[in-house]
Amino acid sequence: MQKLTNNKILNALFALLLALSVGVLAGCEDQGPAEEAGENIDEAMEDAADEMEDAADEVEEEIDDNNG
């Protein structure tokens, strides 16, 4: 009987911990200004990298056209 009681307590504690974890994670959806700024910087860097890659492709095509 003692094991059954311990299992019920452990199950209840686990359920409570799970519920609290879900609640905490749901609260993390709101972004602060620093996180938003960081994401904007990341996006700007990705855009710049894409533009540089496109420019490099264009230069490579010009070189190939002039040498071919």
C-alpha positions as CSV (number, residue, x, y, z in Angstrom):
1,M,0.0,0.0,0.0
2,Q,2.9,2.3,0.7
3,K,4.2,2.0,-2.9
4,L,0.8,2.9,-4.3
5,T,0.6,6.1,-2.2
6,N,4.2,7.1,-3.2
7,N,3.3,6.6,-6.9
8,K,0.2,8.8,-6.5
9,I,2.2,11.5,-4.9
10,L,4.9,11.2,-7.5
11,N,2.3,11.3,-10.3
12,A,0.7,14.4,-8.8
13,L,4.0,16.1,-8.5
14,F,4.9,15.2,-12.0
15,A,1.6,16.6,-13.3
16,L,2.1,19.8,-11.4
17,L,5.6,20.2,-12.7
18,L,4.4,19.6,-16.2
19,A,1.6,22.1,-15.9
20,L,4.0,24.7,-14.5
21,S,6.5,24.1,-17.3
22,V,3.8,24.5,-20.0
23,G,2.7,27.7,-18.3
24,V,6.3,29.1,-18.2
25,L,6.9,28.2,-21.8
26,A,3.7,29.8,-22.9
27,G,4.7,33.0,-21.2
28,C,8.0,33.2,-23.2
29,E,6.2,34.1,-26.4
30,D,6.3,37.8,-25.6
31,Q,9.6,39.3,-26.8
32,G,11.4,42.0,-25.1
33,P,13.0,44.9,-27.1
34,A,16.5,43.4,-26.9
35,E,15.3,40.0,-28.3
36,E,13.4,41.8,-31.1
37,A,16.5,43.9,-31.9
38,G,18.6,40.8,-32.0
39,E,16.2,39.1,-34.4
40,N,16.2,42.2,-36.6
41,I,20.0,42.2,-36.7
42,D,20.0,38.5,-37.6
43,E,17.6,39.1,-40.4
44,A,19.6,42.0,-41.7
45,M,22.8,39.9,-41.7
46,E,21.0,37.1,-43.6
47,D,19.7,39.6,-46.2
48,A,23.2,41.1,-46.6
49,A,24.7,37.6,-47.0
50,D,22.1,36.8,-49.6
51,E,22.8,40.0,-51.5
52,M,26.6,39.4,-51.4
53,E,26.1,35.8,-52.7
54,D,23.9,37.1,-55.5
55,A,26.5,39.7,-56.4
56,A,29.3,37.1,-56.4
57,D,27.1,34.9,-58.7
58,E,26.7,37.8,-61.1
59,V,30.4,38.5,-61.2
60,E,31.1,34.8,-61.8
61,E,28.7,34.8,-64.7
62,E,30.3,37.9,-66.2
63,I,33.7,36.3,-66.0
64,D,32.5,33.1,-67.5
65,D,30.8,35.0,-70.4
66,N,33.9,37.1,-71.1
67,N,36.2,34.0,-71.1
68,G,33.9,31.8,-73.0
